[in-house]
């Protein structure tokens, strides 16, 4: 392994070894506290432009499954068509792997997809730095390569436009209710959860004007970066709200875009929520759920329009975890109810959306 160094924008340096593709890279450094699920996280488009630090110390011990495709065109075991993180940062990479479904090592996969990986890093100390100072930009430099790489840009970049589909894609054609899914960087398991509930899914680019299309409900997907870069999508959502009561459900970025259409402001979290163990409470009850999350921005609840209210709240920092309309079947969540990876405690969100489609667009009771 070649020697490599992670250099943060504040000058802090962490020395390790390259175990992925030997290439210098820059990006926003964020940490994920999940114990498993690196295959799903690496292929989550929401990580575009970011270098992911895994706090769990041993990574790679169960290898990587085959990148095979189902009849509907989606990868069977991945959340998208490729790795989206800029780099992977771990404490201890396991060179040997063992799993019934593994066909290659994590190192082989990173090299094949030309993604940088660095191991031997004190990820506990690195995570402390990021928690105290907030997420920051960083670079991974190969010690024997004097190549100078430019600083990466994250804020002010429309990453959603980079990862969204470029044309309309249909799934489960001719099935039940028709759902338009706005692709801001959608994970495959969101589509699977909709298709498995007998819905026809019409996947459209993030800025596609669907308001004149024939459909029964609208689904706003997750995605990377700053939601303030997606004003085109917000304008279309706002127009849809003004002409129809059709059910709307949003996840992650979808929660933020729906909130913006409802008049709310968005702010950046200090170090974001990226884990499998975020506790969330259903507002007005004592019902709590353990959720999978991956986001760096949040909705300012107090700025919501008067006809909207908070639906879920984070029990760690009281940040918003979802909103709903007071009288129309429009709701969203900041967490990932489809998990993959992570707990499936909140998959009922999809069931509520289906209920709204089947109940003449009446407001739902959670």
C-alpha positions, 0 to 999 in steps of 0.5 A, a space after each residue: 500500500 502506498 502512503 497517503 495523507 488526509 489533509 483537512 482545510 484547517 491544516 490537520 493531517 492524518 497519515 495512512 495508506 491507500 487501499 483503493 484507487 491510487 489517486 489524489 482527491 478532494 471533497 467535503 469530509 463527513 462521518 457515518 457511524 453505521 456499523 454495516 452497510 458500506 455497499 449501500 452507502 457507497 452507492 447512495 447518490 446523496 454522498 456525491 462530492 463527499 469523502 466518507 469517514 466510517 467510524 466503525 473500525 473494521 471495514 471490508 470483512 464481508 466483501 462486496 456482492 455482485 453488481 447484477 441487474 434485475 429485470 426492471 433495470 435496477 441493481 440487485 444489491 446496490 443503491 445505484 449504478 456506481 459508487 458516488 462517494 469521492 473517497 472512503 476513509 477507514 481505520 482498519 481495512 480487512 484484506 480478507 473477506 467472508 460472505 455467502 454473496 461476496 464476489 470481490 473485496 472492497 479494495 478491488 471494487 474501489 480500484 475497479 470504479 477508480 475511487 480513492 480509499 485510505 486506511 490506518 486513519 485514527 477515525 475516532 480522533 478525526 470524528 472528534 475534529 469534525 464534531 467540534 469544528 463541523 464538516 470541512 473540506 479535505 484532500 487525500 494526497 499520495 505521499 510519493 506523488 507531488 501532484 497538486 489538486 485544486 480545492 473541491 467545492 461543495 456549497 453552491 454546487 448543484 449536485 442534484 443536477 449531476 446525479 439525477 436521471 436525464 430522461 423519464 424511466 418507467 417501472 412496473 408499467 400498467 400496474 396500479 396507481 401511477 406515481 411520479 417520482 422526482 429523481 434528486 438522487 434516488 436510492 434503488 430501494 425507494 423505487 423497490 418499496 413503491 413497486 412492491 406495493 403495486 404502484 407504477 413508478 414514473 421517474 422524472 429528472 429533478 427539474 422536469 415539469 410534471 404538473 400536466 402529466 397524468 398521475 395519482 401521486 407525487 413522490 419526492 426523492 432523496 439527493 445530495 447537496 444544498 436544497 437551495 440549489 434546486 429552486 426549479 424543483 421547488 417552483 414546480 412543487 409549489 405549482 403542483 400544490 396550487 392546482 391539486 390535492 393529489 398525495 405527496 410524500 418526500 424523503 430526505 431532500 424531498 422533505 426539504 424541497 417540500 418544506 421550501 415550497 411550503 415557505 420554510 427556510 433551510 439551514 446547514 447542520 454542523 456535522 449532519 446526520 449519517 447513521 443507522 441509529 437516529 432516534 425520531 419522535 412522532 410529534 404529539 405522541 411518545 412514539 419513537 423510532 430508530 431511523 437511518 439517515 444521511 443528510 447535512 441540511 435541515 428544515 427550520 420548522 418555525 418558518 413553515 407556512 401556517 397550514 403546515 406543521 412538524 410531523 417528526 422531530 429528532 430526539 438528539 438535537 430537536 431538528 426537524 425530521 418531517 412535515 405535513 399539511 394540516 388538511 391535505 395528504 402532503 407529508 414527508 420525512 427527513 430520515 430514510 424509511 426504506 433504510 437499505 442499509 439500516 432499520 426498517 422501523 419506519 417503512 410504514 411511511 410508504 404504506 401511508 402514502 399508498 393509503 392516501 392514494 386509495 382514500 380519495 386524497 383524504 388527509 392521513 392520520 399517523 
